[in-house]
Amino acid sequence: RSEFSHPFYQAIMRLFEQEEWPYEVVSLEEEDDEDDAILLISSMDLQNGQVPCTLYASLPARLVVFSATLPAVVEIPRYDQVLRFVGMVNANLQVGSFDFDMDNGQVRFRTSLIAGDSTFPVESLRILMAVNAQTFDHFLPALQAVLDGFSAERALELTGHDLDLDED
């Protein structure tokens, strides 16, 4: 596709192909052409299940955002515990963050990379995607436990991490 011929986009798509991740590309061109961007839609096979994922890439911003999405939608009665879970996990993460969209009940884990002006850092993107997959997979059973009725605190105990839940 000619609209995705820029080396920035080609490097990203080549990486998906090298990892053997099937993907669909959506152009996100804006009317002013200054916000030219693409969205790659795919899925990851993790140890704890298959999850949808997306990669947003903006050439003008030299920005890449990789997101894994919980396949289940959070029901309104679980919103408070999911918000607690997301907040407690995010407070202890070094890379990336969980997001909870209260408008549609989706939970995502996002990692991002600003490519700068030099050659596109393909290896950095590969690492970013691996960190995203490992982190999401690690917390996926606990997140599912919250959806199944566990408190955020009890679900986090399942991760085996001491998140200092008793401290201020």
MIRO-144065 format. One record per residue (C-alpha): residue number from 1; residue in one letter; z, x negated, y. Coordinates in Angstrom, 3 decimals. Each point is the difference from the previous one (the first is absolute). Example, Ala and Ser with C-alpha at 12.3 -4.5 7.8 and 13.67 -1.06 7.14 Angstrom:
! residues 2
k:r:Z:X:Y
1:A:7.800:-12.300:-4.500
2:S:-0.660:-1.370:3.440
//
This chain:
! residues 168
k:r:Z:X:Y
1:R:0.000:0.000:0.000
2:S:-1.061:-1.486:3.297
3:E:2.956:1.463:1.896
4:F:2.342:-2.079:-2.194
5:S:-2.038:-3.207:0.095
6:H:2.385:-1.936:2.230
7:P:1.626:-2.926:-1.880
8:F:3.438:1.474:0.810
9:Y:-0.773:3.145:-2.026
10:Q:-2.022:-1.833:-2.639
11:A:2.959:-2.297:-0.776
12:I:2.257:3.001:-0.544
13:M:-2.453:1.805:-2.273
14:R:-0.681:-3.219:-1.931
15:L:3.738:-0.346:-0.633
16:F:0.182:3.552:-1.409
17:E:-2.964:-0.825:-2.239
18:Q:1.594:-3.278:-1.173
19:E:3.189:1.903:-0.871
20:E:-2.188:2.586:-1.799
21:W:1.397:2.849:2.078
22:P:-2.522:2.794:0.385
23:Y:-0.114:1.277:3.561
24:E:-1.680:2.417:2.332
25:V:-0.768:-1.057:3.576
26:V:0.359:2.383:2.919
27:S:-1.221:-0.950:3.471
28:L:2.450:0.831:2.762
29:E:-2.288:-0.680:2.943
30:E:1.231:1.482:3.233
31:E:-2.231:1.310:2.775
32:D:0.608:-3.010:2.235
33:D:-0.865:-2.495:-2.807
34:E:2.969:-2.123:1.102
35:D:2.179:1.326:-2.817
36:D:-2.461:-0.704:-2.819
37:A:1.947:0.024:-3.268
38:I:-0.308:0.706:-3.708
39:L:2.255:1.531:-2.598
40:L:-0.199:-1.048:-3.642
41:I:1.393:2.592:-2.398
42:S:1.065:-1.152:-3.449
43:S:2.901:0.106:-2.451
44:M:2.277:-2.560:-1.647
45:D:1.135:-0.065:-3.598
46:L:3.628:-1.072:0.259
47:Q:2.568:-0.497:-2.711
48:N:1.641:3.294:1.006
49:G:-3.177:2.030:0.401
50:Q:-3.278:0.316:1.858
51:V:0.240:0.517:3.750
52:P:-2.595:0.712:2.672
53:C:-0.495:-2.747:2.551
54:T:-1.973:-0.520:3.175
55:L:-1.004:-2.955:2.087
56:Y:-0.671:0.600:3.691
57:A:-1.918:-2.793:1.733
58:S:-0.813:-0.197:3.704
59:L:-2.414:-2.711:1.094
60:P:0.805:0.203:3.738
61:A:3.742:-0.272:-0.688
62:R:-0.498:-2.481:-2.892
63:L:2.581:2.169:-1.758
64:V:0.351:0.919:-3.674
65:V:2.560:2.549:-1.244
66:F:0.431:0.470:-3.747
67:S:1.870:3.106:-1.187
68:A:1.140:1.286:-3.382
69:T:0.818:3.710:-0.118
70:L:2.437:1.833:-2.223
71:P:-2.139:2.341:-2.130
72:A:2.546:2.848:0.313
73:V:0.633:1.992:3.157
74:V:3.622:0.168:1.120
75:E:1.365:3.538:0.071
76:I:1.867:1.028:3.173
77:P:3.440:0.224:-1.690
78:R:-0.282:-3.726:-0.882
79:Y:-0.998:-1.176:3.506
80:D:3.526:-1.079:0.970
81:Q:0.479:-2.174:-3.092
82:V:-3.497:-1.489:0.259
83:L:0.674:-0.895:3.651
84:R:3.290:-1.667:-1.024
85:F:-1.763:-1.864:-2.807
86:V:-2.808:-1.219:2.267
87:G:2.443:-1.072:2.707
88:M:2.293:-1.905:-2.358
89:V:-2.882:-1.755:-1.742
90:N:-1.786:-0.900:3.242
91:A:3.189:-1.510:1.443
92:N:-0.053:-2.549:-2.813
93:L:-3.717:-0.769:-0.351
94:Q:-1.442:-3.264:1.255
95:V:-3.652:1.101:-0.189
96:G:-1.520:3.449:0.420
97:S:1.602:3.369:0.501
98:F:0.233:3.421:-1.563
99:D:-1.198:2.907:2.136
100:F:0.771:3.655:-0.540
101:D:-2.374:2.476:1.593
102:M:2.043:3.159:0.476
103:D:-3.109:1.988:0.929
104:N:-1.557:-0.309:-3.462
105:G:2.830:-1.299:-2.218
106:Q:-1.693:-3.318:-0.799
107:V:1.827:-3.282:-0.554
108:R:-1.978:-3.201:0.528
109:F:0.763:-3.685:-0.156
110:R:-1.935:-1.974:2.612
111:T:-0.643:-3.660:0.491
112:S:-2.189:-1.369:2.769
113:L:-1.788:-3.141:1.071
114:I:-1.437:-1.066:3.340
115:A:-2.924:-2.260:-0.786
116:G:-0.220:-1.811:3.332
117:D:-3.155:-1.627:1.287
118:S:-0.627:-2.447:-2.832
119:T:-1.719:0.602:-3.329
120:F:1.316:3.055:-1.806
121:P:3.042:-1.039:-2.081
122:V:-1.068:1.442:-3.370
123:E:2.793:-1.748:-1.911
124:S:2.585:1.371:2.434
125:L:-1.369:3.501:-0.583
126:R:0.151:-0.531:-3.778
127:I:3.685:-0.973:0.328
128:L:0.681:2.932:2.329
129:M:-1.483:2.437:-2.519
130:A:1.983:-1.583:-2.857
131:V:3.259:0.240:1.966
132:N:-0.787:3.635:0.766
133:A:-0.681:0.796:-3.662
134:Q:3.101:-1.829:-1.269
135:T:2.317:1.557:2.579
136:F:-1.347:3.514:-0.457
137:D:0.159:-0.323:-3.783
138:H:3.575:-1.301:0.187
139:F:1.238:2.968:2.037
140:L:-2.221:2.663:-1.599
141:P:2.499:1.046:-2.740
142:A:2.815:0.291:2.550
143:L:-2.181:1.997:2.365
144:Q:-0.968:2.308:-2.855
145:A:3.717:0.373:-0.827
146:V:0.615:1.205:3.573
147:L:-2.748:2.579:-0.430
148:D:1.612:1.052:-3.293
149:G:3.362:0.688:1.665
150:F:1.853:-3.323:0.180
151:S:1.687:-0.963:3.256
152:A:-1.629:-2.891:1.846
153:E:3.029:-2.183:-0.744
154:R:-0.017:0.776:-3.730
155:A:-3.763:-0.535:-0.228
156:L:0.281:-3.380:1.724
157:E:2.537:-1.088:-2.604
158:L:-2.864:0.311:-2.498
159:T:-1.850:-2.833:1.749
160:G:2.717:-2.509:-0.906
161:H:0.267:-1.200:3.588
162:D:3.211:-0.262:1.946
163:L:-1.091:1.635:3.245
164:D:3.465:-0.242:1.572
165:L:0.231:3.782:0.095
166:D:3.753:-0.118:0.683
167:E:-0.267:-2.124:3.135
168:D:-0.763:1.112:3.556
//
